Amino acid sequence: TLERDDGRKIRVKIPAGARTGSKIRVAGKGGTGYGGSPPGDLYLNIHVQPHPVFERQGDNLRCDVVVDLYTAVLGGEVQVDTLNGKVSLKIPPGTTGGKIFRLRGKGMPNPRKPKQRGNLLATVQVQVPQKLTERERELFEELAQLREKE
């Protein structure tokens, strides 16, 4: 709902997937013309606010997904936020930081074809444990020694 300079409120439907820079024309809702002629059209310039989780690239969305070291090394599943809730993402063993997974159809709707959606590109950020117990430190040292012998 918009409020015009003259205090009138106008309800405008913004199409799903509208992008920054898009213009929307609302016929007959502009200012009154000179000499009492009928009102002109109202033009809206769209500016989409940044999202705290997703970065938009066209109809695609990008996000980071944090994966703990053990899941990155051994494989497993992580939950990824999407616009429609969480989905499970399978992480193969040996996944490195920076690896990008494409989740098809989990991006933004195309404003001209609302049933067609972009992809969600999830970039893996491997989380290394910070505070190790003495036993964990011993196990990591043992693993390091095993790798050196190979």
C-alpha positions in Angstrom: 0.0 0.0 0.0 1.4 3.4 -1.0 0.3 6.8 0.1 0.4 9.6 -2.5 1.3 13.2 -1.8 -2.5 14.1 -1.7 -3.0 11.5 1.1 -4.8 8.9 -1.0 -3.7 5.3 -0.5 -3.1 3.0 -3.5 -2.7 -0.7 -3.3 -0.1 -2.0 -5.8 0.8 -5.6 -6.5 4.5 -6.1 -6.9 5.2 -9.2 -9.1 7.1 -12.0 -7.5 10.8 -11.8 -8.5 10.8 -8.1 -9.2 14.4 -6.8 -9.4 16.0 -3.5 -8.4 15.6 -1.1 -11.3 12.2 -2.6 -12.4 9.5 -0.1 -13.2 5.8 -0.7 -12.5 3.1 1.4 -14.2 -0.2 1.9 -12.4 -2.6 3.2 -14.9 -4.7 6.2 -14.0 -3.3 6.6 -10.5 -0.9 9.5 -11.1 -1.5 13.2 -10.5 -4.4 15.0 -12.0 -3.7 16.6 -15.3 -3.8 20.4 -16.1 -7.2 21.9 -16.5 -9.0 19.1 -14.7 -8.0 16.4 -17.2 -8.0 12.8 -15.9 -5.1 11.6 -13.8 -2.1 10.2 -15.5 -0.2 7.0 -14.8 1.9 6.4 -11.7 5.3 4.9 -12.2 7.1 3.1 -9.4 10.8 2.4 -9.4 11.6 -0.8 -7.5 14.5 -1.1 -5.1 15.0 -4.5 -3.5 16.5 -4.4 0.0 19.5 -6.7 0.7 18.7 -10.0 2.4 20.7 -11.1 5.5 21.3 -14.6 4.2 21.0 -14.6 0.4 22.7 -12.5 -2.3 20.8 -12.2 -5.6 22.3 -12.7 -9.0 19.5 -12.4 -11.6 17.1 -15.2 -10.7 19.8 -17.1 -8.8 20.5 -16.8 -5.1 23.9 -17.3 -3.4 24.5 -18.2 0.2 27.2 -19.7 2.4 26.6 -23.0 4.2 28.7 -23.8 7.2 29.9 -27.5 7.3 31.8 -28.8 10.3 35.3 -30.4 9.6 34.1 -33.9 10.4 31.2 -33.7 7.8 33.5 -32.2 5.2 36.0 -35.0 5.7 33.6 -38.0 6.2 30.5 -36.8 4.3 27.0 -36.4 5.6 24.1 -34.0 5.4 23.5 -30.4 6.4 20.4 -28.2 6.4 20.4 -25.3 4.0 18.0 -22.4 4.3 15.9 -21.6 1.2 13.2 -19.1 0.6 10.7 -21.9 1.2 12.2 -23.4 4.3 15.1 -25.7 5.0 16.3 -28.5 2.7 18.8 -31.3 3.3 22.0 -31.1 1.3 24.2 -34.2 0.9 27.9 -33.5 1.5 30.2 -36.0 -0.2 33.3 -37.2 1.7 36.4 -34.9 1.1 34.4 -31.8 0.4 36.6 -28.7 0.5 35.8 -25.1 1.5 34.7 -23.1 -1.5 32.9 -26.0 -3.2 29.6 -24.7 -4.7 26.4 -26.9 -4.7 23.5 -26.0 -7.0 20.0 -26.5 -5.6 17.8 -26.3 -8.7 14.7 -24.3 -8.6 15.4 -22.9 -5.1 16.2 -19.3 -6.3 14.0 -16.4 -7.2 10.9 -16.6 -9.4 11.3 -15.1 -12.9 9.0 -12.0 -12.9 7.8 -12.8 -16.5 7.4 -16.6 -15.8 6.6 -16.9 -12.1 6.5 -20.7 -12.2 10.1 -20.7 -13.4 12.7 -20.2 -10.7 16.4 -19.7 -10.6 18.9 -21.8 -8.6 20.3 -21.5 -5.1 24.1 -21.7 -5.2 25.4 -22.8 -1.8 29.1 -22.3 -1.1 30.7 -24.5 1.5 32.5 -22.8 4.4 34.3 -25.5 6.4 34.3 -24.7 10.1 37.5 -25.8 11.9 37.1 -26.7 15.6 38.7 -23.9 17.8 38.9 -25.3 21.3 40.1 -28.9 21.3 40.1 -31.2 24.3 43.4 -32.8 25.1 42.1 -36.1 23.7 41.0 -34.4 20.5 44.4 -32.8 20.1 46.1 -36.2 20.6 43.8 -37.7 17.9 44.6 -34.9 15.4 48.3 -35.3 16.1 48.0 -39.1 15.5 46.1 -38.4 12.2 48.9 -36.0 11.2 51.5 -38.6 11.9 49.6 -41.2 9.8 49.4 -38.8 6.9 53.2 -38.1 7.1 54.0 -41.8 6.9 52.0 -42.2 3.6 
